[in-house]
C-alpha cells in the first residue's frame, strides 16, 4: 500500500506575521512549523503503516527551506520526501496550489492521499478537495477516524453536531482534522536517519498535465484587497447573571448554540 501525505510549512504566528507589498505572506522572514492538521494526517498514515504495512511519502510545495518540514516528517517515520519548489510557483492561491500539487502527484503511484483539513495560514479548507477533483478520485473530508478494509477506506466524518461513517474504494483522498489523533514526536534515531536520506526536489518541468496559466501568482484567481499583521479583536459581551445557576445556564446555552456540546 502506498500513502502520500501532503504537508505544509506554515508561519508560526507566535513569532509574528510579515507581508510582501503585494499582500502575500513573506514566508522567508517568519518562523515556521508543520501545519497541525497535516501533522495529524501524517500520524494517521504512520499508524496505517504500522497496522497494515505501507510506504509513506510526504510531499510539500514551498520555498527551499520547506525541506525542514519534510525532514521532520521523515524523523517521525515517513519513508520518502518530495519538495516541489520553483520561483514560478510563488504567490499561489488555493487553485494554483492544488493544480501544482496534483501535477506532482501524477508522477507518483498511490492508493491513499491524506491532507490536512486546512492550513492555519489560510483556513480555506479548499486545497484537499480541489486536488481530488484534479485527479478525479473520491474525497472524504473532516476525518475523525480512519480504518482500512481491504481495498477500501472507512472514515468517520465529523460535522458540527454529528458524525457520518463513509466508505470509499481506493484510490481516494482524505482530509484530516487535528482532533484525529495525537501526533508522535520525532525520535533521536529518526532525526539522524532523516538527514541521511535524500529529498527529491521537483520544479515546474516535473509537473504533469499542468498549464502555466494555472500556476503561481499569475495563475491565481484570488486577489488580495488588503493584508495586515494587526488583528483587531471583536467587542466582548459582558454578562451579569443573578446567581450561579443562571451563570451555568447561560454558559450551557452558548455551548449548545455553537454545537460544542
Sine and cosine of phi, psi and omega as CSV:
sin_phi,cos_phi,sin_psi,cos_psi,sin_omega,cos_omega
0.00,0.00,0.67,-0.74,-0.01,-1.00
-0.87,-0.49,0.82,-0.57,-0.01,-1.00
-0.88,-0.47,0.73,-0.68,0.12,-0.99
-0.92,-0.39,0.80,-0.60,0.05,-1.00
-0.94,-0.35,0.86,-0.51,0.05,-1.00
-1.00,0.02,0.86,-0.50,-0.02,-1.00
-0.84,-0.54,0.29,-0.96,-0.04,-1.00
-0.68,-0.74,0.66,-0.75,0.13,-0.99
-1.00,0.04,0.89,-0.46,-0.09,-1.00
-0.88,-0.48,0.37,-0.93,0.02,-1.00
-0.90,0.44,0.68,-0.74,0.15,-0.99
-1.00,0.08,0.97,-0.24,-0.13,-0.99
-0.90,0.43,-0.24,0.97,0.06,-1.00
-0.90,0.43,-0.42,0.91,-0.02,-1.00
-1.00,-0.06,0.09,1.00,0.00,-1.00
1.00,-0.07,0.35,-0.94,-0.03,-1.00
-0.85,-0.52,0.69,-0.73,0.00,-1.00
-0.78,-0.62,0.56,-0.83,-0.03,-1.00
-0.88,-0.48,0.48,-0.88,0.17,-0.99
-0.99,0.15,0.28,-0.96,0.01,-1.00
-0.84,0.55,-0.47,0.88,-0.02,-1.00
-0.99,0.11,0.08,1.00,0.04,-1.00
1.00,-0.05,-0.15,0.99,0.04,-1.00
-0.99,0.16,0.37,-0.93,0.00,-1.00
-0.93,0.36,0.67,-0.74,0.10,-0.99
-1.00,0.06,0.99,0.14,-0.15,-0.99
-0.92,0.38,-0.47,0.88,-0.02,-1.00
-0.95,0.32,-0.26,0.97,-0.08,-1.00
-0.97,-0.25,0.12,0.99,-0.10,-1.00
-0.86,-0.51,0.46,-0.89,0.16,-0.99
-0.93,0.38,0.50,-0.87,-0.11,-0.99
-0.72,-0.69,0.37,-0.93,0.07,-1.00
-0.62,-0.78,0.17,-0.99,0.16,-0.99
-0.98,0.20,0.72,-0.69,0.00,-1.00
-0.83,0.57,0.78,-0.62,-0.11,-0.99
-0.84,0.55,-0.71,0.71,0.02,-1.00
-0.89,0.46,-0.61,0.80,0.02,-1.00
-0.91,0.41,-0.62,0.79,0.00,-1.00
-0.91,0.42,-0.61,0.79,0.07,-1.00
-0.91,0.42,-0.63,0.78,0.07,-1.00
-0.89,0.45,-0.63,0.77,0.05,-1.00
-0.90,0.44,-0.70,0.72,0.02,-1.00
-0.87,0.49,-0.65,0.76,0.04,-1.00
-0.87,0.49,-0.67,0.74,0.01,-1.00
-0.90,0.44,-0.65,0.76,-0.01,-1.00
-0.92,0.39,-0.57,0.82,0.05,-1.00
-0.94,0.35,-0.62,0.79,0.08,-1.00
-0.89,0.45,-0.65,0.76,0.04,-1.00
-0.86,0.51,-0.69,0.72,-0.02,-1.00
-0.94,0.35,-0.60,0.80,-0.08,-1.00
-1.00,0.06,-0.59,0.80,-0.12,-0.99
-0.89,-0.46,-0.25,0.97,-0.11,-0.99
0.99,0.12,0.85,-0.52,-0.04,-1.00
-0.24,-0.97,0.36,-0.93,0.15,-0.99
-0.96,-0.26,0.83,-0.56,-0.07,-1.00
-0.95,-0.31,0.87,-0.50,0.06,-1.00
-0.92,-0.38,0.73,-0.68,0.07,-1.00
-0.97,-0.26,0.67,-0.75,-0.05,-1.00
-0.76,-0.65,0.72,-0.70,0.06,-1.00
-0.66,-0.75,0.45,-0.90,0.08,-1.00
-0.89,-0.46,0.74,-0.68,0.00,-1.00
0.20,-0.98,-0.28,-0.96,0.06,-1.00
-0.94,0.35,0.29,-0.96,0.04,-1.00
-0.81,0.59,-0.51,0.86,-0.02,-1.00
-0.95,0.32,-0.15,0.99,0.07,-1.00
-0.92,0.40,-0.15,0.99,0.11,-0.99
-0.83,0.56,-0.49,0.87,-0.03,-1.00
-0.86,0.51,-0.67,0.74,-0.05,-1.00
-0.95,0.31,-0.49,0.87,0.09,-1.00
-0.93,0.36,-0.65,0.76,0.04,-1.00
-0.89,0.46,-0.65,0.76,0.04,-1.00
-0.87,0.49,-0.70,0.71,0.00,-1.00
-0.89,0.45,-0.64,0.77,0.01,-1.00
-0.95,0.32,-0.51,0.86,0.07,-1.00
-0.93,0.36,-0.41,0.91,0.07,-1.00
-0.98,0.17,-0.39,0.92,0.04,-1.00
0.63,-0.78,-0.05,1.00,0.05,-1.00
-0.92,0.39,0.49,-0.87,-0.09,-1.00
-1.00,0.03,-0.61,0.80,-0.09,-1.00
-0.68,-0.74,0.41,-0.91,0.04,-1.00
-0.73,-0.68,0.70,-0.72,0.02,-1.00
-0.80,-0.60,0.81,-0.58,0.05,-1.00
-0.94,-0.34,0.84,-0.55,0.08,-1.00
-0.97,-0.22,0.93,-0.37,-0.07,-1.00
-0.57,-0.82,0.69,-0.72,0.01,-1.00
-0.17,-0.99,0.61,-0.79,-0.03,-1.00
-0.86,0.51,-0.54,0.84,-0.04,-1.00
-0.95,0.33,-0.19,0.98,-0.02,-1.00
-1.00,-0.06,-0.08,1.00,-0.06,-1.00
-0.92,0.39,0.53,-0.84,0.06,-1.00
0.97,0.22,0.30,0.95,-0.07,-1.00
-0.95,0.32,0.65,-0.76,0.16,-0.99
-1.00,0.01,-0.21,-0.98,-0.08,-1.00
-0.89,0.45,-0.63,0.78,-0.01,-1.00
-0.90,0.45,-0.77,0.63,-0.02,-1.00
-0.92,0.39,-0.58,0.82,0.02,-1.00
-0.91,0.41,-0.75,0.66,-0.02,-1.00
-0.91,0.42,-0.59,0.81,0.05,-1.00
-0.89,0.46,-0.70,0.72,0.00,-1.00
-0.90,0.44,-0.75,0.66,-0.04,-1.00
-0.91,0.42,-0.65,0.76,0.05,-1.00
-0.88,0.47,-0.63,0.78,0.04,-1.00
-0.88,0.47,-0.58,0.81,0.05,-1.00
-0.96,0.29,-0.65,0.76,-0.04,-1.00
-0.91,0.42,-0.41,0.91,0.03,-1.00
-0.92,0.39,-0.21,0.98,0.06,-1.00
-1.00,0.01,-0.08,1.00,-0.19,-0.98
-0.87,-0.50,0.62,-0.79,0.18,-0.98
-0.99,0.13,0.75,-0.66,-0.01,-1.00
-0.53,-0.85,0.49,-0.87,0.16,-0.99
-0.97,-0.25,-0.57,0.82,-0.07,-1.00
-0.63,-0.78,0.72,-0.69,0.11,-0.99
-0.92,-0.40,0.76,-0.65,0.05,-1.00
-0.86,-0.52,0.77,-0.64,0.12,-0.99
-0.82,-0.57,0.25,-0.97,0.17,-0.99
-0.96,0.27,0.39,-0.92,0.05,-1.00
-0.84,0.54,-0.75,0.66,-0.01,-1.00
-0.36,-0.93,0.30,-0.95,0.02,-1.00
-0.99,-0.16,0.59,-0.81,-0.07,-1.00
-0.95,0.32,-0.19,0.98,0.04,-1.00
-1.00,-0.06,-0.03,1.00,0.00,-1.00
-0.68,-0.73,-0.62,0.79,0.03,-1.00
0.83,0.56,0.56,0.83,-0.02,-1.00
-1.00,-0.06,-0.49,0.87,-0.06,-1.00
0.86,0.51,0.51,0.86,-0.07,-1.00
-0.97,-0.24,-0.51,0.86,-0.18,-0.98
-0.90,0.44,-0.72,0.69,-0.01,-1.00
-0.83,0.55,-0.84,0.55,0.04,-1.00
-0.86,0.51,-0.58,0.82,0.03,-1.00
-0.91,0.42,-0.63,0.78,0.04,-1.00
-0.86,0.50,-0.69,0.72,-0.01,-1.00
-0.89,0.46,-0.59,0.80,0.04,-1.00
-0.92,0.40,-0.68,0.73,0.03,-1.00
-0.87,0.50,-0.62,0.79,-0.08,-1.00
-1.00,-0.03,-0.11,0.99,0.01,-1.00
0.85,0.52,0.77,0.64,0.07,-1.00
-0.78,-0.62,0.37,-0.93,0.00,-1.00
-0.91,0.42,0.42,-0.91,0.07,-1.00
-0.73,-0.68,0.67,-0.74,0.15,-0.99
-0.83,-0.56,0.88,-0.47,-0.08,-1.00
-0.98,-0.22,0.19,-0.98,0.07,-1.00
0.84,0.55,0.75,0.66,-0.06,-1.00
-0.96,0.27,0.80,-0.60,0.07,-1.00
-0.98,-0.22,-0.37,0.93,0.02,-1.00
-0.42,-0.91,0.62,-0.79,-0.04,-1.00
-0.74,-0.67,0.77,-0.64,0.08,-1.00
-0.73,-0.68,0.56,-0.83,0.05,-1.00
-0.98,-0.20,0.77,-0.63,0.07,-1.00
-0.77,-0.64,0.99,-0.13,-0.03,-1.00
0.90,0.44,-0.84,-0.54,0.02,-1.00
-0.99,-0.14,0.34,0.94,0.00,-1.00
-0.82,-0.57,0.30,-0.95,0.07,-1.00
-0.85,-0.53,0.69,-0.72,0.02,-1.00
-0.93,-0.38,0.83,-0.55,-0.12,-0.99
-0.82,-0.57,0.73,-0.69,0.17,-0.98
-1.00,-0.01,0.91,-0.41,-0.08,-1.00
-0.98,-0.17,0.77,-0.63,-0.07,-1.00
-1.00,-0.02,0.77,-0.64,0.16,-0.99
-0.93,-0.36,0.02,-1.00,-0.02,-1.00
-0.87,0.50,-0.65,0.76,-0.12,-0.99
-0.79,-0.62,0.22,0.97,-0.03,-1.00
-0.24,-0.97,0.07,-1.00,0.12,-0.99
-0.78,-0.63,0.48,-0.88,0.11,-0.99
-0.88,-0.48,0.61,-0.79,0.11,-0.99
-0.97,-0.25,0.88,-0.47,-0.08,-1.00
-0.86,-0.51,0.55,-0.84,0.03,-1.00
-0.82,-0.57,0.73,-0.68,0.00,-1.00
-0.69,-0.73,0.57,-0.82,0.06,-1.00
-0.99,0.15,0.65,-0.76,0.05,-1.00
-0.98,0.18,0.49,-0.87,0.13,0.99
-0.97,0.23,0.58,-0.81,0.07,-1.00
-0.43,-0.90,0.10,-0.99,-0.02,-1.00
-0.84,-0.54,0.64,-0.77,0.02,-1.00
-0.81,-0.59,0.69,-0.72,0.14,-0.99
-0.97,-0.25,0.76,-0.66,-0.16,-0.99
-0.97,-0.23,0.60,-0.80,0.13,-0.99
-1.00,0.01,0.46,-0.89,0.07,-1.00
-0.91,0.41,-0.37,0.93,0.03,-1.00
-0.97,0.26,-0.09,1.00,-0.06,-1.00
-0.87,0.50,-0.58,0.81,-0.07,-1.00
-0.20,-0.98,-0.04,-1.00,0.11,-0.99
-0.94,-0.34,0.97,-0.25,-0.07,-1.00
-0.86,0.51,0.59,-0.81,0.02,-1.00
-0.96,0.28,0.26,-0.96,0.09,-1.00
-1.00,0.01,0.37,-0.93,0.18,-0.98
-0.91,0.42,0.49,-0.87,0.09,-1.00
-0.96,-0.27,0.44,-0.90,0.03,-1.00
-0.83,0.56,-0.70,0.71,0.03,-1.00
-0.91,0.42,-0.61,0.79,0.03,-1.00
-0.90,0.44,-0.59,0.81,0.01,-1.00
-0.91,0.41,-0.71,0.71,0.03,-1.00
-0.89,0.46,-0.70,0.72,0.00,-1.00
-0.89,0.46,-0.63,0.77,-0.04,-1.00
-0.89,0.46,-0.60,0.80,-0.02,-1.00
-0.99,0.11,-0.13,0.99,0.12,-0.99
-1.00,0.05,-0.29,0.96,-0.05,-1.00
-1.00,0.03,0.45,-0.89,0.06,-1.00
-1.00,0.01,0.63,-0.78,0.11,-0.99
-1.00,-0.07,0.77,-0.64,0.09,-1.00
-0.98,0.18,0.80,-0.60,-0.02,-1.00
-0.92,-0.40,0.83,-0.56,0.04,-1.00
-0.88,-0.47,0.51,-0.86,0.06,-1.00
-0.84,-0.54,-0.26,-0.97,-0.03,-1.00
-0.81,0.58,-0.63,0.78,-0.07,-1.00
-0.91,0.40,-0.30,0.95,-0.05,-1.00
-1.00,-0.06,-0.02,1.00,-0.03,-1.00
-1.00,0.07,0.77,-0.64,-0.06,-1.00
-1.00,-0.09,0.66,-0.75,0.11,-0.99
0.82,0.58,0.73,0.68,-0.01,-1.00
-0.79,-0.61,0.70,-0.72,0.03,-1.00
-1.00,-0.10,0.63,-0.77,-0.01,-1.00
-0.85,0.52,-0.47,0.88,-0.03,-1.00
-0.94,0.34,-0.15,0.99,0.00,-1.00
-0.95,-0.32,0.26,0.97,-0.10,-0.99
-0.89,-0.46,0.51,-0.86,0.12,-0.99
0.90,0.44,-0.29,-0.96,-0.04,-1.00
-0.90,0.44,-0.64,0.77,-0.02,-1.00
-0.92,0.39,-0.46,0.89,-0.01,-1.00
-1.00,-0.08,0.21,0.98,-0.05,-1.00
-0.98,-0.20,0.92,-0.39,0.01,-1.00
-0.93,0.36,-0.34,0.94,0.02,-1.00
-0.96,0.29,0.78,-0.62,0.04,-1.00
-0.90,-0.43,0.78,-0.63,-0.03,-1.00
-1.00,0.06,0.89,-0.46,-0.01,-1.00
-0.98,0.20,-0.65,0.76,-0.04,-1.00
-0.36,-0.93,0.61,-0.79,0.05,-1.00
-0.70,-0.72,0.64,-0.77,-0.02,-1.00
-0.54,-0.84,0.57,-0.82,0.07,-1.00
-1.00,-0.05,0.09,1.00,0.04,-1.00
-0.97,-0.22,0.91,-0.41,-0.05,-1.00
-0.99,-0.17,0.84,-0.54,0.02,-1.00
-1.00,-0.02,0.82,-0.57,0.00,-1.00
-0.98,0.22,0.61,-0.79,0.04,-1.00
-0.95,0.32,0.35,-0.94,0.00,-1.00
-0.92,0.38,0.68,-0.73,0.02,-1.00
-0.99,0.14,0.08,-1.00,0.02,-1.00
-0.86,-0.51,0.85,-0.53,-0.01,-1.00
-0.99,-0.13,0.80,-0.60,-0.04,-1.00
-0.83,-0.56,0.69,-0.72,0.02,-1.00
-0.83,-0.55,1.00,0.06,-0.01,-1.00
-0.92,0.40,0.39,-0.92,-0.01,-1.00
-0.95,0.30,-0.60,0.80,-0.02,-1.00
-0.43,-0.90,-0.06,-1.00,-0.06,-1.00
-0.90,0.43,-0.62,0.79,0.00,-1.00
-0.90,0.44,-0.65,0.76,0.02,-1.00
-0.91,0.41,-0.62,0.78,0.03,-1.00
-0.90,0.43,-0.69,0.73,0.01,-1.00
-0.90,0.43,-0.66,0.75,0.01,-1.00
-0.89,0.45,-0.64,0.77,0.00,-1.00
-0.90,0.43,-0.69,0.73,-0.01,-1.00
-0.90,0.43,-0.71,0.71,0.00,-1.00
-0.88,0.48,-0.66,0.75,0.01,-1.00
-0.88,0.48,-0.67,0.74,0.01,-1.00
-0.92,0.39,-0.63,0.77,0.01,-1.00
-0.91,0.40,-0.62,0.78,0.06,-1.00
-0.92,0.40,-0.63,0.78,0.00,-1.00
-0.88,0.47,-0.57,0.82,-0.01,-1.00
-1.00,-0.05,0.10,1.00,0.00,-1.00
0.88,0.48,0.48,0.88,0.06,-1.00
-0.98,0.22,-0.57,0.82,0.07,-1.00
-0.79,-0.62,0.00,0.00,0.00,0.00
